Amino acid sequence: MSTPTKAEIGRPLDRIDGRSKVTGSARYSAEVTPQGTAHAIIIGSEIPAGSVTAVDDADALAAEGVLAVLSHVNMPRIATEPHLIPSLAGTTAHGQSFFPMQDAKVHYAGQPVAVVVADTLERAQFAARLLRISYEREPATTTVAEGRDHAYEAERIFGGMIPGRAERGDITAGLADAEVRVDRTYHLAANHHNPIEMSATTAVWEDSRLTLYDATQGPTATRLTVAELLGIPPSNVRVISDYVGGSFGSKAMIWHHPALAAFAAQHVRAPVKLVLIREQMFDGCGHREEQEQRVVLGARRDGTLTGMLHHKLSPTSHFDDWAEPSLNVASQMYACPNYEGVYRLFKANTMTPTFMRGPGEASGVFAVETAMDELAYELGMDPMQLRLHNHADVDPESGRPWSSKGLKECYARGAELFGWSDRDPRPGVRREGNWLIGTGMATAIYPVYLPMNPQRARARIYADGHAVIESGAADFGTGVGTVMAQVAADGLGVSTDLVAVHYGDTELPNTVAAVGSAGAGAVSAAVHTAATALRDQLIAQAVADARSPLHGADPAGVEVRDGRMMLRDRPDTGETYAELLQRNMMFDAETLGSWNPPGPDTGHGMATFGAQFAEVAVDPELGVVRTRRMVGVFAPGRVLNLKTAHSQLMGGMLWGLSQALLEATHMEPQLGRWANPSLGEYLLPVHADIPDVRVETIEVEDRVVNPLGVKGVGEIGMVGVSAAIANAVFHATGKRFHELPITIERVM
């Protein structure tokens, strides 16, 4: 094999889609309007539990421009009952094991009970107000307080991927052996994703073939899921997702609206556009569930952990045992020999929760890392020293070596950047006027998820020296297209300027949905495989070509720079790709690359690690908490693009700030529905809330996860931030907060 150049990977390259987005030329799914497009509006249930007793659609159907009203009375029946499988599996990805309007039963507020279709959006909205739906209401359960007494221990969670109970050692003996114990219960509010672009689908039928312009993290997942629901071959469904305006997990699973758009388009025999309104994003795309976590830590006086108990209680839907995996990687953070983790669920009148940035890690690490800070103060130890003392040199769950780690380096660099050594550990002693100043830190961890099926990409190079790389992956704001170009350029040995990228279409080679920070690793591996295979194919052709300067050379001794194949020890001998192709009258050359991920048993523990630091100022009279500065240092394996990676990490850190101090979706128990489903009432940070943020990455070599050693950065930036801020608030005030968000009312 020849050696490629390594000039492009890692560069802080500007996003290739940046200009189209800032100039407005980018077309999102809701902006695709084929000729004759009709518009659909979803009507959600006004009750959280019960049934629809009547649908009076006479006035709506009589309104001008109305084409149809679909409800459980006339909605086509789905071909297959949905079954929950996480989108990372590469198969169907139903968001929940339920599809609406198949009967009159209502399971949660906002559940679709009707769809109105008209020739314009305004007429559909008007007709929706004319629809009269009657209900018979039943008692509902919607909050942890209401469901606590009906909880059960889950057998499996997270789409069946994770056992409901995990144990190692003897937790009873471990806690009995402790000289110091911390026993705390933490409560976290429900959260919703709120990307700028709301979920949208435009459905177009041409005879038996269906094209969906869908806002999705996984075009193939949409294709397979909708095909299964409609009972048609996946080959008859094409999904195009050129631009996606954010997701954070809301578009990872496939919810009801793509299939509803397809059913509606089939019914009215015209293209149909269905766009969720902001309120429907709160009850149509999943959420991070309200949860309660109990953590018990036992330790000896020298700080050695002897036992960790971590239990979680949360609501799930009537159809799925879903809980975000808050306990799992938290159990791998420290070398604790005795551990017990248990998920307890109760059936609630809610849709099935789903992935949300740091899905489980952001909540579970908050609980464990706040408890670790409390333990440090009980022991009189520096919080970082306690963590270093219990550093897990191998995976505590399996006893196997880590594929790569770098956590100690993250601690050291983060402490240096933050000035941790200058910290006075005493709470409540540092003041600046009316402000109490505090600092805190926490560990960050996120698992490395590997795809379960082959990942493919196509590489093509033309006789003029330009190249094209193709993959079906969606870019929902992370910069996937940009790193595809960089990886392809490195693999081929050409400049990124010569590489065009095509993605977001199921007609292109398949890659898995970009979820769980797995997208960069999966796509880069497929692109790398395709590009290097094409490079080696052309080198082999050159050394076999009697007219080539490289004729008869050992392919292993040939390298490529700037599109020119040359002998490594005699760089003056060689030729360009273009010269080879033109001489052989070839317009282009291409290859399909396929990366087969390692199986589930790699013989290693696999996770990404980092360290979070925060400084806060607290006004104890007004209850105001201001985060003044944050430092995050991470070891995500190989960094493909320094600029987009740091942007992702910073975005995650700021979301962690939001989780700590602002974000909460409140349930109205009497009505059984969300009380603040809008951006006017669901609090998010604005520029004035954002502190000085410093992000650094430490590259660690990883030869297990994929060919380029990429572990991903999309999730880990959020993990640990809320704990670092909560610990800083304690350091400032001397008061512990066990509930997120830490609001003004609680501080006062």
Stockholm file with secondary structure:
# STOCKHOLM 1.0

chainA/1-748         MSTPTKAEIGRPLDRIDGRSKVTGSARYSAEVTPQGTAHAIIIGSEIPAGSVTAVDDADALAAEGVLAVLSHVNMPRIATEPHLIPSLAGTTAHGQSFFPMQDAKVHYAGQPVAVVVADTLERAQFAARLLRISYEREPATTTVAEGRDHAYEAERIFGGMIPGRAERGDITAGLADAEVRVDRTYHLAANHHNPIEMSATTAVWEDSRLTLYDATQGPTATRLTVAELLGIPPSNVRVISDYVGGSFGSKAMIWHHPALAAFAAQHVRAPVKLVLIREQMFDGCGHREEQEQRVVLGARRDGTLTGMLHHKLSPTSHFDDWAEPSLNVASQMYACPNYEGVYRLFKANTMTPTFMRGPGEASGVFAVETAMDELAYELGMDPMQLRLHNHADVDPESGRPWSSKGLKECYARGAELFGWSDRDPRPGVRREGNWLIGTGMATAIYPVYLPMNPQRARARIYADGHAVIESGAADFGTGVGTVMAQVAADGLGVSTDLVAVHYGDTELPNTVAAVGSAGAGAVSAAVHTAATALRDQLIAQAVADARSPLHGADPAGVEVRDGRMMLRDRPDTGETYAELLQRNMMFDAETLGSWNPPGPDTGHGMATFGAQFAEVAVDPELGVVRTRRMVGVFAPGRVLNLKTAHSQLMGGMLWGLSQALLEATHMEPQLGRWANPSLGEYLLPVHADIPDVRVETIEVEDRVVNPLGVKGVGEIGMVGVSAAIANAVFHATGKRFHELPITIERVM
#=GR chainA/1-748 SS CCEECCSSTBCCCCCTTHHHHHHTCCCCGGGCCCTTCEEEEEEECSSSSEEEEEEECHHHHHSTTEEEEEETTTCCCCSSCCCBCCGGGSSCCBSSSCCTTSSSEECSTTCEEEEEEESSHHHHHHHHHHCEEEEEECCCCCSHHHHGGGCEECSEETTTTEESEEEESCHHHHHHTCSEEEEEEEEECBBCCCCSSCCEEEEEEETTEEEEEECCSCHHHHHHHHHHHHTCCGGGEEEECSCCCCCTTTTTSBCSHHHHHHHHHHHHTSCEEEECCGGGGTTSSCCBCCEEEEEEEEECTTSCEEEEEEEEEEEECSSCCCCCCTTTGGGGSBCCSCEEEEEEEEECSSCCCCCCSSTTHHHHHHHHHHHHHHHHHHHTCCHHHHHHHTBCSBCTTTCCBBSCCCHHHHHHHHHHHHTGGGCCCSTTCCEETTEEEEEEEEEEEEECCCCSSCEEEEEEEETTSCEEEECCCCCSSSCHHHHHHHHHHHHHTSCGGGEEEECSBTTSCCCCCCCTTCHHHHHHHHHHHHHHHHHHHHHHHHHHCTTSTTTTCCGGGEEEETTEEEESSCTTSEEEHHHHHHHTTCSEEEEEEEECCCCSCCSSBCEEEEEEEEEEEEETTTTEEEEEEEEEEEECBSCSBHHHHHHHHHHHHHHHHHHHHTCCBCEETTTTEESCCSTTTSCCCCGGGCCEEEEEECCCCCSSSSTTCBCCCTTTTTTTHHHHHHHHHHHHHSCCCCEESCCHHHHC
#=GC SS_cons         CCEECCSSTBCCCCCTTHHHHHHTCCCCGGGCCCTTCEEEEEEECSSSSEEEEEEECHHHHHSTTEEEEEETTTCCCCSSCCCBCCGGGSSCCBSSSCCTTSSSEECSTTCEEEEEEESSHHHHHHHHHHCEEEEEECCCCCSHHHHGGGCEECSEETTTTEESEEEESCHHHHHHTCSEEEEEEEEECBBCCCCSSCCEEEEEEETTEEEEEECCSCHHHHHHHHHHHHTCCGGGEEEECSCCCCCTTTTTSBCSHHHHHHHHHHHHTSCEEEECCGGGGTTSSCCBCCEEEEEEEEECTTSCEEEEEEEEEEEECSSCCCCCCTTTGGGGSBCCSCEEEEEEEEECSSCCCCCCSSTTHHHHHHHHHHHHHHHHHHHTCCHHHHHHHTBCSBCTTTCCBBSCCCHHHHHHHHHHHHTGGGCCCSTTCCEETTEEEEEEEEEEEEECCCCSSCEEEEEEEETTSCEEEECCCCCSSSCHHHHHHHHHHHHHTSCGGGEEEECSBTTSCCCCCCCTTCHHHHHHHHHHHHHHHHHHHHHHHHHHCTTSTTTTCCGGGEEEETTEEEESSCTTSEEEHHHHHHHTTCSEEEEEEEECCCCSCCSSBCEEEEEEEEEEEEETTTTEEEEEEEEEEEECBSCSBHHHHHHHHHHHHHHHHHHHHTCCBCEETTTTEESCCSTTTSCCCCGGGCCEEEEEECCCCCSSSSTTCBCCCTTTTTTTHHHHHHHHHHHHHSCCCCEESCCHHHHC
//
